[in-house]
């Protein structure tokens, strides 16, 4: 499904709506350029999973963990060399912990992602630079 988000609040709302359809163990694979809105979408995802605290980009930490009724593990794969590095940081352990894994720059580790991963593509609209076009494939989008 494709959506048009006019602002950050709407992007977060789409993330929260998707969270309602996710189950523990699901993987959300993001595609989108720097500054496209992946972290805003993740803020909504975290809220929808019951986390009430601050959500930030894991650019320098590789993974941020958010504890709620369903934990959220937010990965940034930009600095990883490839799938082999993913396993060095304990990827399989995260998959087994009963939370949702949200993966920014998922194309860098595509071969390690489960085939049933929910794919979220976020891009800027050509007509309006501050709007976002968001495509959600899998888990029946919001």
C-alpha positions in Angstrom: 0.0 0.0 0.0 1.2 3.5 -0.7 0.6 6.5 1.5 1.3 10.2 1.3 2.6 11.8 4.5 2.4 15.6 4.7 4.5 16.0 7.9 6.4 14.1 10.6 3.3 13.6 12.7 1.5 11.8 9.8 4.7 9.7 9.2 4.7 8.7 12.9 1.0 7.9 12.8 1.6 5.5 9.9 4.3 3.8 12.0 1.9 3.4 14.9 -0.8 2.0 12.7 1.6 -0.6 11.3 2.7 -1.5 14.8 -0.8 -2.6 15.6 -0.5 -5.3 12.9 3.0 -6.6 13.9 3.8 -9.6 16.0 6.8 -10.4 18.2 9.6 -11.7 16.0 8.6 -9.5 13.0 11.2 -7.6 11.0 10.5 -4.2 9.4 13.0 -3.5 6.6 13.4 0.2 5.7 14.5 1.6 2.4 15.1 5.3 2.1 17.7 8.0 1.7 19.3 9.9 4.5 16.7 12.2 6.1 13.8 10.5 4.4 11.9 9.9 7.6 12.9 6.4 8.8 13.4 7.5 12.3 10.1 9.4 12.4 8.4 6.3 11.2 10.2 4.3 13.9 9.0 6.7 16.6 5.5 5.9 15.6 6.3 2.2 15.5 7.7 2.4 19.1 4.6 4.3 20.3 2.3 1.7 18.7 4.2 -1.1 20.5 3.7 0.6 23.8 7.0 2.5 24.3 6.6 6.0 25.7 10.2 7.3 25.9 12.5 9.1 23.5 13.3 7.4 20.2 16.5 8.4 18.4 18.5 7.2 15.4 21.0 4.4 16.1 23.5 5.7 13.6 26.4 5.6 15.9 25.3 2.8 18.2 24.1 0.3 15.5 21.1 -0.7 17.6 18.8 1.0 20.1 16.5 -1.0 22.3 13.1 0.2 23.4 11.4 -1.8 26.1 7.6 -1.9 26.1 5.0 -4.6 26.1 6.6 -5.7 22.8 10.3 -4.6 22.7 11.5 -2.8 19.6 15.1 -3.2 18.4 16.0 -0.4 16.0 19.0 -1.1 13.8 21.0 1.2 11.6 23.0 -0.9 9.1 24.7 2.0 7.3 28.1 1.4 8.9 28.1 -2.3 8.6 30.1 -4.0 5.9 27.5 -6.6 5.1 25.5 -9.6 6.4 28.5 -11.1 8.1 28.8 -8.1 10.4 25.2 -8.4 11.3 25.8 -11.8 12.9 28.8 -10.3 14.8 26.4 -8.0 16.6 24.0 -10.8 17.7 21.3 -10.5 15.0 20.0 -14.0 15.7 19.7 -13.2 19.4 17.6 -10.2 18.7 15.3 -12.2 16.5 14.8 -14.7 19.3 14.0 -12.1 22.0 10.4 -11.8 21.1 10.4 -8.2 19.9 10.1 -6.3 16.6 13.3 -5.5 14.7 13.2 -2.3 12.6 16.2 -2.2 10.2 17.3 1.0 8.5 19.5 0.7 5.5 18.2 -2.9 5.1 19.6 -3.2 1.6 23.1 -3.6 3.1 22.0 -6.8 4.9 19.2 -8.0 2.6 20.4 -11.6 2.4 20.2 -12.0 6.2 16.6 -10.7 6.5 13.7 -13.2 6.6 11.7 -13.4 3.4 8.5 -12.4 5.2 10.0 -9.1 6.5 7.7 -6.1 6.1 9.2 -3.7 3.6 8.8 0.1 4.2 10.1 2.4 1.5 10.1 6.1 2.4 11.0 8.8 -0.1 10.6 12.5 -0.7 7.9 13.7 -3.1 9.2 15.5 -6.1 6.3 18.0 -6.0 6.6 18.9 -2.3 10.1 18.4 -0.6 8.6 18.1 2.9 6.0 15.5 2.0 6.9 11.7 2.1 5.7 8.9 -0.1 5.6 5.7 2.0 5.1 2.3 0.6 4.4 -0.6 3.0 4.6 -4.2 1.7 3.5 -7.0 4.0 1.5 -7.4 7.1 -1.4 -5.6 5.5 -0.4 -1.9 5.8 -2.3 0.7 7.9 
